[in-house]
Amino acid sequence: MSGFNYPQEMWDERFSTPELFGEEPNAFLASQAHRFPSGKALALALADGEGRNSVWLATMACPLWWASLRSNHD
């Protein structure tokens, strides 16, 4: 059984398909790159799914905290 009673199972199932959203960051996030001065902005990426936005933020030299309920971060 999946759903909000078992959120980890729900997200594991949703992201069981490799690269569900691709490898590029979210278009809105990328359009806001000017707001992330290199090494000076701290980002918090909650529920980042595949981690594509977190990876992009890290390449911007942005200190980053990342969290997800997924158990299979391959």
MDAnalysis code that builds the backbone (N, CA, C; Angstrom):
import MDAnalysis as mda
import numpy as np

u = mda.Universe.empty(222, n_residues=74, atom_resindex=np.repeat(np.arange(74), 3), trajectory=True)
u.add_TopologyAttr("name", ["N", "CA", "C"] * 74)
u.add_TopologyAttr("resid", np.arange(1, 75))
u.add_TopologyAttr("resname", ["MET", "SER", "GLY", "PHE", "ASN", "TYR", "PRO", "GLN", "GLU", "MET", "TRP", "ASP", "GLU", "ARG", "PHE", "SER", "THR", "PRO", "GLU", "LEU", "PHE", "GLY", "GLU", "GLU", "PRO", "ASN", "ALA", "PHE", "LEU", "ALA", "SER", "GLN", "ALA", "HIS", "ARG", "PHE", "PRO", "SER", "GLY", "LYS", "ALA", "LEU", "ALA", "LEU", "ALA", "LEU", "ALA", "ASP", "GLY", "GLU", "GLY", "ARG", "ASN", "SER", "VAL", "TRP", "LEU", "ALA", "THR", "MET", "ALA", "CYS", "PRO", "LEU", "TRP", "TRP", "ALA", "SER", "LEU", "ARG", "SER", "ASN", "HIS", "ASP"])
u.atoms.positions = np.array([
    [0.842, -1.178, 0.000],
    [0.000, 0.000, 0.000],
    [0.887, 1.242, 0.000],
    [0.602, 2.160, -0.909],
    [1.362, 3.409, -0.981],
    [0.460, 4.576, -0.626],
    [1.036, 5.732, -0.523],
    [0.267, 6.934, -0.244],
    [0.803, 7.649, 0.960],
    [0.010, 8.558, 1.472],
    [0.477, 9.374, 2.579],
    [0.590, 8.610, 3.886],
    [-0.025, 7.430, 3.975],
    [0.187, 6.603, 5.163],
    [1.588, 6.009, 5.154],
    [2.152, 5.842, 3.966],
    [3.491, 5.263, 3.792],
    [4.261, 6.129, 2.791],
    [4.618, 7.360, 3.160],
    [5.206, 8.278, 2.181],
    [6.514, 7.786, 1.570],
    [7.347, 7.115, 2.327],
    [8.612, 6.652, 1.753],
    [8.354, 5.660, 0.628],
    [7.423, 4.735, 0.814],
    [7.090, 3.775, -0.242],
    [6.528, 4.491, -1.464],
    [5.692, 5.504, -1.250],
    [5.104, 6.245, -2.361],
    [6.202, 6.899, -3.208],
    [7.167, 7.583, -2.560],
    [8.224, 8.260, -3.303],
    [9.191, 7.259, -3.930],
    [9.480, 6.158, -3.253],
    [10.334, 5.124, -3.846],
    [9.709, 4.611, -5.138],
    [8.403, 4.387, -5.112],
    [7.711, 3.885, -6.305],
    [7.723, 4.932, -7.416],
    [7.448, 6.170, -7.068],
    [7.400, 7.233, -8.081],
    [8.737, 7.417, -8.779],
    [9.826, 7.341, -8.031],
    [11.144, 7.569, -8.613],
    [11.878, 6.270, -8.944],
    [11.150, 5.174, -9.092],
    [11.778, 3.899, -9.459],
    [12.206, 3.890, -10.923],
    [11.650, 4.773, -11.731],
    [12.042, 4.911, -13.127],
    [13.255, 5.827, -13.197],
    [14.360, 5.355, -13.785],
    [15.562, 6.198, -13.858],
    [15.294, 7.489, -14.629],
    [15.817, 8.569, -14.117],
    [15.760, 9.879, -14.759],
    [14.351, 10.260, -15.185],
    [13.434, 10.187, -14.267],
    [12.039, 10.537, -14.513],
    [11.908, 11.962, -15.054],
    [12.696, 12.881, -14.513],
    [12.622, 14.285, -14.928],
    [13.841, 14.730, -15.731],
    [14.753, 13.830, -16.036],
    [15.942, 14.192, -16.788],
    [17.085, 14.611, -15.884],
    [18.124, 15.156, -16.487],
    [19.315, 15.546, -15.733],
    [19.453, 17.048, -15.556],
    [18.734, 17.834, -16.321],
    [18.837, 19.291, -16.234],
    [18.043, 19.798, -15.033],
    [18.464, 20.917, -14.446],
    [17.716, 21.472, -13.305],
    [16.354, 21.989, -13.757],
    [15.486, 22.181, -12.818],
    [14.194, 22.801, -13.075],
    [14.424, 24.137, -13.772],
    [13.631, 24.431, -14.812],
    [13.824, 25.647, -15.614],
    [13.730, 26.912, -14.760],
    [12.789, 26.953, -13.825],
    [12.666, 28.141, -12.975],
    [13.908, 28.312, -12.105],
    [14.384, 27.220, -11.511],
    [15.585, 27.296, -10.676],
    [16.759, 27.815, -11.490],
    [16.961, 27.276, -12.681],
    [18.077, 27.710, -13.521],
    [17.949, 29.191, -13.897],
    [16.716, 29.655, -14.085],
    [16.518, 31.072, -14.444],
    [16.859, 32.008, -13.286],
    [16.982, 31.467, -12.096],
    [17.295, 32.266, -10.908],
    [18.773, 32.199, -10.528],
    [19.617, 31.723, -11.429],
    [21.046, 31.554, -11.141],
    [21.696, 32.842, -10.643],
    [21.232, 33.973, -11.119],
    [21.812, 35.257, -10.701],
    [21.600, 35.531, -9.208],
    [20.708, 34.802, -8.575],
    [20.435, 34.988, -7.142],
    [21.370, 34.150, -6.260],
    [22.217, 33.349, -6.870],
    [23.115, 32.472, -6.124],
    [24.558, 32.909, -6.311],
    [24.999, 33.943, -5.597],
    [26.406, 34.356, -5.734],
    [27.320, 33.218, -5.296],
    [28.301, 32.931, -6.099],
    [29.187, 31.791, -5.878],
    [29.714, 31.723, -4.453],
    [29.383, 30.618, -3.778],
    [29.889, 30.363, -2.444],
    [29.273, 31.207, -1.338],
    [28.301, 32.064, -1.667],
    [27.742, 32.964, -0.662],
    [26.282, 32.684, -0.328],
    [25.598, 31.919, -1.150],
    [24.188, 31.626, -0.898],
    [24.073, 30.199, -0.378],
    [23.307, 30.006, 0.657],
    [23.067, 28.669, 1.188],
    [21.734, 28.182, 0.648],
    [21.707, 27.001, 0.064],
    [20.478, 26.459, -0.516],
    [19.973, 25.285, 0.308],
    [18.681, 25.162, 0.359],
    [18.016, 24.044, 1.013],
    [17.145, 23.374, -0.035],
    [17.465, 22.141, -0.386],
    [16.714, 21.417, -1.413],
    [15.950, 20.282, -0.744],
    [14.682, 20.516, -0.502],
    [13.836, 19.505, 0.127],
    [13.089, 18.724, -0.937],
    [12.961, 17.425, -0.722],
    [12.204, 16.567, -1.629],
    [12.682, 16.741, -3.064],
    [13.986, 16.646, -3.285],
    [14.580, 16.886, -4.598],
    [14.511, 15.668, -5.511],
    [13.838, 14.625, -5.090],
    [13.635, 13.471, -5.980],
    [14.924, 12.867, -6.462],
    [15.199, 13.037, -7.743],
    [16.392, 12.451, -8.348],
    [17.668, 13.207, -7.992],
    [17.534, 14.392, -7.440],
    [18.697, 15.167, -7.030],
    [19.242, 16.091, -8.099],
    [18.544, 16.214, -9.226],
    [19.068, 17.037, -10.328],
    [19.240, 18.496, -9.933],
    [18.335, 19.031, -9.126],
    [18.461, 20.425, -8.705],
    [19.596, 20.590, -7.702],
    [19.754, 19.629, -6.813],
    [20.853, 19.684, -5.842],
    [22.204, 19.617, -6.540],
    [22.322, 18.764, -7.534],
    [23.580, 18.657, -8.282],
    [23.876, 19.978, -8.976],
    [22.866, 20.567, -9.593],
    [23.060, 21.848, -10.281],
    [23.489, 22.930, -9.297],
    [22.812, 22.995, -8.145],
    [23.190, 23.991, -7.137],
    [24.633, 23.796, -6.679],
    [25.054, 22.558, -6.522],
    [26.438, 22.277, -6.114],
    [27.426, 22.750, -7.178],
    [27.072, 22.618, -8.459],
    [27.970, 23.084, -9.519],
    [28.053, 24.606, -9.552],
    [27.094, 25.270, -8.911],
    [27.112, 26.728, -8.810],
    [27.947, 27.171, -7.600],
    [28.667, 26.233, -6.981],
    [29.476, 26.492, -5.778],
    [28.606, 27.022, -4.645],
    [27.420, 26.475, -4.557],
    [26.452, 26.900, -3.556],
    [26.435, 25.882, -2.406],
    [26.796, 26.287, -1.184],
    [26.676, 25.365, -0.058],
    [25.228, 24.858, 0.016],
    [25.072, 23.588, 0.289],
    [23.771, 22.972, 0.092],
    [23.417, 21.984, 1.186],
    [22.173, 22.044, 1.639],
    [21.579, 21.021, 2.500],
    [20.512, 20.356, 1.656],
    [20.470, 19.038, 1.660],
    [19.554, 18.284, 0.813],
    [18.886, 17.209, 1.639],
    [17.598, 16.993, 1.433],
    [16.873, 15.960, 2.174],
    [15.796, 15.353, 1.295],
    [15.576, 14.049, 1.499],
    [14.551, 13.343, 0.747],
    [14.091, 12.150, 1.555],
    [12.863, 11.709, 1.306],
    [12.355, 10.500, 1.970],
    [12.729, 9.226, 1.218],
    [13.243, 9.351, 0.027],
    [13.569, 8.174, -0.762],
    [14.610, 7.319, -0.069],
    [14.466, 6.013, -0.209],
    [15.446, 5.110, 0.402],
    [16.458, 4.591, -0.609],
    [16.172, 4.722, -1.899],
    [17.053, 4.151, -2.928],
    [17.693, 5.264, -3.764],
    [18.679, 5.945, -3.204],
    [19.378, 7.026, -3.894],
    [20.514, 6.455, -4.718],
    [20.182, 5.852, -5.836],
    [21.213, 5.227, -6.692],
    [22.007, 6.263, -7.434],
])
